[in-house]
Amino acid sequence: MVLTKRWGIVLLLLCVSGVRAELQIEINQGVENPTPIAVVPFAWQGVGSPPEDVAQIIDSDLARSGQFAPVSRRDMLSYPTRESALFFRDWRAISAEYVLIGRVTVGAQARIDFQLFDTTRQEAVESGTVTGPVSELRMLSHRVSDSVYETLTGIPGAFATRLLYVSVTRNPTGKDFYRLTLADSDGRRPIVLLEGREPILSPAWSPDGTEVAYVSFETSRPAIYRQNLRTGEREQLTNFKGLNNSPAWSPDGNSMALVLSKDGNPDIYLLNLKSRALTRLTRHFAIDTEPTWMPDGKSLLFTSDRGGRPQIYRYDLRTQKIERVTFEGRYNARARVAQDGRNVALVHQRDGRYHIAVFDLVTDRLTVLTETSLDESPSIAPNGSIVLYATKRGEASILGAVAVDGGVRFSLPAREGSVQEPAWSPYVTP
């Protein structure tokens, strides 16, 4: 337990009152001169009223990116849903550089047809169709947002992804209550996967997004579990004496790196998920913890204080060679690698404060992204553009997000309660 507190900073202390942990979006900072775009209400072709306002979901996604300034519907001079009804002069008159129109059709499945127009060039720059279950209309809307975002920025969108996080609430008797929650990337549609009075730590995604792993104290000591998101089936993977922590799926999904102290000090182990064979990777009297995979699956990064202070090290699975990666500052921990294999988000200590930073593995340059004093648990969006992390606001723990270039910032506080330990999903399918 002492070791868990040491590496989690204050993970088990962030508790406030509340019973719900649905996230809300607060945009703190966007880029200078965001691109004006009009997302026109989509036409509805179905029985009854539409279950979701598709255009509003897309509008909110683009606004949350910080790179776009959506035009208010009140300022729109018309509401075209087909190209034949689109008059570019109307949109240039309200300074909209782009216009998105579309239609939603619902039958056995949901279908969204959309077109994106450049009002200056007076031509379509993107069009497409997304289909899927009616129950996933919100996720389909996020996929349209992804397409628009990529067309206009050149970067794949990450709106059609999901978040894992742990909420902590305190009941009137003063006891903590923990919930492992799954939600869309905008915090909507929260689903509680596990709840109880014992701590839940270190949620992690399988590479295909169909399973999650986490640490639960439900047996009175830490144990690692995996859970299928479609069936809800759970399986206990480890329950050794001592520390069982920091599960991290390999990129191929066949094995899991984790931290065990069953043989003495905390070390990194590799668990074969098919044979259940366990291989010890590190052997040191120091604390080796928080493994994370490089995207090619050939090496791992992990945190160790074998040099006297917590720093990031790399373990080569073929050669078994260990080399130190970070040298700037007295504390660097909890590394998470972007899919490009170059940028690493981590917790960096400066002037006694814990910040989120990005370390470039090619140039060895470390850039501090946050200014708050107690930031932890970074997780990188699958497109590599945003780092999600836990931080403090007063006595509560909230989630913050910052672009890797520092240009965009937003917060995701819970409507009630405290949230921490975020994990951003890979790309998922409806």
Helices and strands as residue ranges (DSSP letters): H 2-8, G 11-13, E 16-17, E 26-29, E 35-39, E 43-45, H 54-64, E 68-70, G 73-75, G 83-85, H 88-93, E 98-106, E 110-118, E 123-132, G 134-136, H 137-153, E 162-170, E 176-184, E 191-196, E 200-205, E 211-216, E 223-228, E 234-238, E 244-249, E 255-260, E 267-272, E 278-280, E 288-293, E 299-304, E 311-316, E 322-324, E 332-337, E 343-350, E 353-360, E 366-368, E 376-380, E 386-393, E 396-403, E 409-412, E 418-424
